[in-house]
Amino acid sequence: MQFARLLHLVDSALPTGSFAYSYGLESSITFGLVNTPFALRNYLYSYLQQAGSAELPFINSAFQLTEQSPKFQTVAEEYDAQLLVPALYKASSVQGRNWLKLLVAFYPDANLESITQWFVAQNIPPHFTLVFTLALQRAGFALEELQAMYLHMLLRDQLSAAIRLGFLGPLEGHQLQHDFYAVFEHILAAQAGKEYHEAVRSAFLLDAAQVLHEDIYSKLFQN
């Protein structure tokens, strides 16, 4: 039953706002960085590798803490500081707030309001990666489940964006999603046990594509 609840929480129909963002894919396609199916595969691989090296160490650290732990403030400040692309920064904050609102409604006995209150008191945006971890840890899910589902959400949203942009057909997109699950094990193994101070960004061209999004004449996504 607990696993079924987790599947519901990462369902794309859940209104967290992820549907509004392509995370650089739209600009990558528009400006020719991704122009073939092979290029999309390379893009997705780089995207997931960077997510693994930059996000999973923060998930590993946050899972061991509560928002009241002195160390968590350092983790939150470090995460806030490493989001240098304005569009990413805003999207992370918006999705984090939406996520907390939903989880507070789903788990009224878990005292998740204290997470929101902590971020407000510290004047730090409730970034999605951090509140995703804090809330699900308090709701009773295991770290391994969070890690796998986090990567699943990222991959799903990228392929959903590619389909909505007309770059892929639905069947092709879902086949690609199925194929890429094989990559998860390697990413998770490479980041096992790493903490926030070991997080690194490894695909700077993807960050550049995010910045270029503002130059698109007509946009489907907010970033």
C-alpha positions, 0 to 999 in steps of 0.5 A: 500500500505504501508503494502505491501511495508513492506512485500516486505522489509522483503521478504526472497528473498531480498538480505540482506544476512540473508540466509548465517546465521543460528544464532547457529542452525547449531551448535546446531543440529551438537552437539546434542543440538537440536536433536528432533522436540520437542527440536527444538520447545524449541530452537525456543521458547528460541531464540524468547524470547531472541530476545524479551528481548535483541533486542526489547528494543533497537528497542523501543529506536531507534525508538524514536530517529534519528542518530543525537540525543545525546542519540542515540550514547549511544544506539548504543554504548550499543548495540555494547558492548552487542554483545559478540559473534564474529560471531554474531557481524560480521553478524549484521554488514554485514546485517546492511550495506546491509540493508542500501544499499537497503533502500537507493535505495528504498527510495531516498528521505528519506535521509538514507545516513545520517545514513550510514555517522553517523555510519562511522563518529562514527566508530561504526558498523551499526548493523542490529537491529539499522539501521532496526529501523532507516530506517523504522521509517524514511520511515514512518512505525509504531513501532508495524509493525517494532516489529512484522516484526522483529520477523517474520524475525528471525523466518523465517530465523531459520526455513529456516535454519532448512529446508536447513539443512534437519532437517525439511521438507518444509511443517513441517517448515511452519506449525511450523512457523504458530504455532509460530506466536501465541507466538509473542503477548506474547513477544511483550506484555512483552517488551512493553515500555522497553528501551535499558537499560532494555535489557537482554540476557536470553538464554546463551546456544544459545550464546555458540552454536554460539561460537561452530560453528567454530568447525564444520568440514563442514559447510553450514552456516557462523554462 
